[in-house]
Amino acid sequence: MACDHTGTKVSFLLVGIGIGAAVALLFAPRSGEETRELIGKKAEEGRDYLAGKTREFRRHAEDYIEKGREKAERIADAGRAFAEKVAVI
């Protein structure tokens, strides 16, 4: 089974974007107040993005849990059916 490093790649991408944005803000020709407002706005956008990704991850996790639960129930049902056949014989 191949390893999936998508989460790690996305993390590095987000860190790189954050560092790039911070450097750009430090060298931008804006006043301190404008820069602080921009930083606050970008931080809020980052929080919103992260909250959205968290909700998305949670939905995927819930889907996988439900699929696993359904599969476990099918296996348990098959096991009970087999046990009943064996007990009859």
N, C-alpha and C positions, 0 to 999 in steps of 0.2 A: 504494500500500500504506500503510495507516494505521500510525502509530508506536504502539508499546505501551510505556507508561510505568509498567507495573505494578510492576516492580522498584524504580523510583524512589519510587513512592507507598508501597510497603511499607517502604522504607528510612526515609522521613520519618516514617511511623507508628511504627516501632520507636524512632527517636531521640526522638520526642515522648513515647512511653511511658516511655522511660528517664529523660528530664528530669523528667517528672511524678512518677515514682517517687522520684527523688533529692530533689526538693523536698518531697514528702510525708514522706520519712524525716527530713529535716532539721527539719521542724516537728512531727514526731510526739512525743507526750509519753511517751517511753520512755527508759530509761537507755542510756548509751553501749554497754554490753555487749549489751543486747537489740538495739540498732540495728545494731551490727556483725554480730551473728548473722543478723539479717534481711537485711542487705546481702549477706552471704555466701551465704545461701540463695537470694536473688533472682539473684545472679550465677551460681550453679550452674544455676538454672532457665534463665537466659538462654543459658548455654553448651549445655545439653541441647537447647534449642529450636533454636539455631543449628546444632548438629551434625545434628539431624534434618532441617532444611531443606537443609543441605549434601548429605546423603545423597539426599534427594529430587531436588535439582537434578542431582546426578551421574547418578541413574537416568534422568532425562529426557534429559540430554545423551547418555548411552550409547544410549538408544533412537533419538534423532535421528541419531547417527553410524551406527548399524546400518542405519536406513532409507536414509540417504544412500549407504552402501556397497552395499546391495542394488540401489538405483536405478542407481548407476554400473555395476554388473555387468550389469544388464539392458541398459543403453545400449551397453556394450561388446560384449555378445553380439549385439545388433541390428546394430552396426557391422560386426562380423566376418561375420555372415550376409550383409549387403549387399555387403561386399567380395568374398566368395566368389561371389555371384551375378554381380557385375560381372566378375570374373576368368574366369568360365566363358563369358561372352558373347564 
